[in-house]
Amino acid sequence: MNKRHRAQGKIRKNAKRGIDVNSTAFFVAHLREGALQQVKDLEKRLREETGEEIVLVAYKHDITAAGKEDKE
């Protein structure tokens, strides 16, 4: 399964959770060093607990951009 298919699966899963992905804009979040270190620490802890390679991705929700997309 390629990255595109995995992303589409995640979008469908989020849609089931009540998140309207068609009217919502998400962008990669720019984290400060402390927050980034917390994410890395959590990745490490999850990797140790599961034995799987875990990668966390931070997105920010941009309501303003979502509204603009709806109008286009």
Backbone as JSON, one array per atom type, in Angstrom:
{
  "sequence": "MNKRHRAQGKIRKNAKRGIDVNSTAFFVAHLREGALQQVKDLEKRLREETGEEIVLVAYKHDITAAGKEDKE",
  "N": [[0.86, -1.17, 0.0], [0.66, 2.15, -0.93], [1.8, 5.5, 0.03], [-0.19, 7.35, -0.62], [-2.59, 5.85, -0.69], [-2.71, 5.07, 2.0], [-3.03, 7.57, 3.21], [-5.51, 8.3, 2.17], [-7.07, 6.36, 3.39], [-6.86, 7.18, 6.05], [-8.16, 9.61, 5.89], [-10.77, 8.76, 5.32], [-11.28, 7.38, 7.69], [-11.19, 9.49, 9.55], [-13.38, 10.92, 8.63], [-15.41, 9.26, 9.42], [-15.34, 9.73, 12.09], [-16.6, 12.09, 12.38], [-15.33, 14.34, 11.45], [-15.3, 16.75, 9.08], [-13.63, 16.41, 6.38], [-13.64, 17.58, 3.94], [-14.25, 20.23, 4.25], [-12.33, 21.27, 5.83], [-9.18, 22.56, 6.64], [-5.94, 21.45, 6.92], [-2.64, 21.96, 7.94], [0.89, 21.38, 8.01], [2.17, 21.6, 11.21], [4.27, 23.99, 12.74], [6.41, 23.42, 15.16], [7.62, 24.53, 18.33], [10.87, 24.1, 19.83], [10.71, 22.75, 22.34], [8.14, 21.56, 22.27], [8.45, 19.96, 20.03], [10.39, 18.2, 20.97], [8.89, 16.85, 22.89], [7.1, 15.46, 21.24], [8.9, 13.78, 19.9], [9.83, 12.3, 22.1], [7.48, 10.97, 22.83], [7.06, 9.45, 20.51], [9.27, 7.74, 20.75], [8.64, 6.4, 23.15], [6.25, 5.09, 22.42], [7.25, 3.48, 20.38], [8.93, 1.8, 21.84], [7.02, 0.52, 23.47], [5.35, -0.75, 21.62], [6.95, -2.04, 19.76], [6.97, -1.33, 17.17], [7.73, 0.84, 14.39], [7.02, 4.02, 15.03], [5.66, 7.03, 13.93], [4.84, 10.27, 14.55], [2.79, 12.92, 13.43], [2.38, 16.36, 13.29], [-0.28, 18.47, 12.81], [-1.84, 21.59, 12.03], [-4.98, 23.08, 12.46], [-6.6, 25.07, 10.27], [-8.99, 27.22, 10.39], [-9.73, 29.5, 9.01], [-8.64, 29.14, 6.43], [-10.07, 26.88, 5.74], [-12.66, 27.88, 5.47], [-12.32, 29.52, 3.24], [-11.77, 27.59, 1.3], [-14.24, 26.35, 1.12], [-15.75, 28.25, -0.18], [-14.72, 28.36, -2.7]],
  "CA": [[0.0, 0.0, 0.0], [1.51, 3.33, -0.99], [1.47, 6.58, 0.97], [-1.44, 7.98, -1.02], [-3.69, 5.01, -0.24], [-2.77, 5.17, 3.46], [-3.59, 8.89, 3.55], [-6.94, 8.25, 1.86], [-7.69, 5.56, 4.44], [-6.93, 8.01, 7.24], [-9.21, 10.6, 5.66], [-12.05, 8.07, 5.49], [-11.45, 7.09, 9.12], [-11.53, 10.75, 10.19], [-14.74, 11.27, 8.24], [-16.29, 8.46, 10.27], [-15.29, 10.33, 13.43], [-17.34, 13.33, 12.38], [-14.52, 15.45, 10.96], [-15.6, 16.99, 7.67], [-12.34, 16.67, 5.77], [-13.82, 18.38, 2.73], [-14.35, 21.65, 4.59], [-11.36, 21.52, 6.88], [-7.82, 22.7, 6.13], [-4.88, 21.09, 7.85], [-1.3, 22.24, 7.46], [1.92, 20.89, 8.91], [2.41, 22.55, 12.3], [5.66, 24.32, 13.05], [6.48, 23.31, 16.61], [8.8, 25.03, 19.04], [11.81, 23.03, 20.18], [10.2, 21.98, 23.48], [7.01, 20.75, 21.82], [9.01, 18.96, 19.12], [11.04, 17.19, 21.8], [7.82, 16.04, 23.49], [6.63, 14.55, 20.19], [9.95, 12.77, 19.72], [9.82, 11.44, 23.28], [6.3, 10.11, 22.73], [7.36, 8.47, 19.45], [10.2, 6.75, 21.31], [7.91, 5.59, 24.12], [5.34, 4.23, 21.68], [8.08, 2.5, 19.68], [9.36, 0.82, 22.84], [5.86, -0.24, 23.94], [4.71, -1.55, 20.57], [7.9, -2.74, 18.92], [6.73, -0.84, 15.81], [8.26, 2.16, 14.08], [5.91, 4.96, 15.17], [5.97, 8.39, 13.54], [3.73, 11.18, 14.81], [2.8, 14.1, 12.57], [1.59, 17.45, 13.88], [-0.97, 19.36, 11.88], [-2.65, 22.63, 12.64], [-6.27, 23.25, 11.81], [-6.76, 26.46, 9.87], [-10.42, 27.45, 10.13], [-9.83, 30.55, 8.0], [-8.4, 28.52, 5.12], [-11.17, 25.96, 5.47], [-13.77, 28.69, 5.0], [-12.0, 29.95, 1.89], [-11.92, 26.45, 0.42], [-15.65, 26.09, 0.94], [-16.31, 29.25, -1.09], [-14.14, 28.18, -4.05]],
  "C": [[0.9, 1.23, 0.0], [1.01, 4.44, -0.06], [0.12, 7.22, 0.65], [-2.64, 7.18, -0.52], [-3.83, 5.04, 1.28], [-3.41, 6.49, 3.88], [-5.09, 8.9, 3.28], [-7.69, 7.44, 2.91], [-7.85, 6.36, 5.72], [-8.04, 9.06, 7.09], [-10.57, 9.96, 5.85], [-12.32, 7.79, 6.96], [-11.84, 8.36, 9.87], [-12.95, 11.18, 9.85], [-15.74, 10.5, 9.09], [-16.37, 9.02, 11.68], [-16.03, 11.66, 13.49], [-16.53, 14.54, 11.96], [-14.81, 15.6, 9.48], [-14.31, 17.39, 6.97], [-12.46, 17.5, 4.5], [-13.91, 19.87, 3.03], [-13.38, 22.04, 5.69], [-9.97, 21.57, 6.25], [-6.83, 22.36, 7.22], [-3.55, 21.35, 7.19], [-0.3, 21.7, 8.47], [2.19, 21.98, 9.94], [3.9, 22.77, 12.48], [5.75, 24.4, 14.57], [7.74, 23.96, 17.16], [9.62, 23.84, 19.49], [11.28, 22.15, 21.31], [9.06, 21.05, 23.08], [7.5, 19.64, 20.89], [9.69, 17.84, 19.91], [10.01, 16.29, 22.47], [7.27, 15.03, 22.48], [7.64, 13.43, 19.97], [9.99, 11.79, 20.89], [8.64, 10.47, 23.24], [6.48, 9.06, 21.64], [8.24, 7.35, 20.01], [9.48, 5.82, 22.28], [6.95, 4.62, 23.42], [6.09, 3.13, 20.93], [8.52, 1.4, 20.63], [8.21, -0.06, 23.3], [5.3, -1.18, 22.88], [5.67, -2.4, 19.76], [7.76, -2.35, 17.45], [7.39, 0.52, 15.63], [7.09, 3.13, 14.05], [6.4, 6.36, 14.8], [4.72, 9.23, 13.77], [3.89, 12.42, 13.94], [1.9, 15.14, 13.21], [1.03, 18.33, 12.77], [-1.67, 20.45, 12.66], [-3.91, 22.78, 11.8], [-6.46, 24.73, 11.52], [-8.2, 26.7, 9.45], [-10.59, 28.49, 9.04], [-9.65, 29.96, 6.6], [-9.52, 27.58, 4.76], [-12.37, 26.72, 4.92], [-13.55, 29.16, 3.58], [-12.16, 28.81, 0.89], [-13.38, 26.16, 0.12], [-16.27, 27.01, -0.1], [-15.84, 29.05, -2.51], [-14.88, 27.14, -4.83]]
}
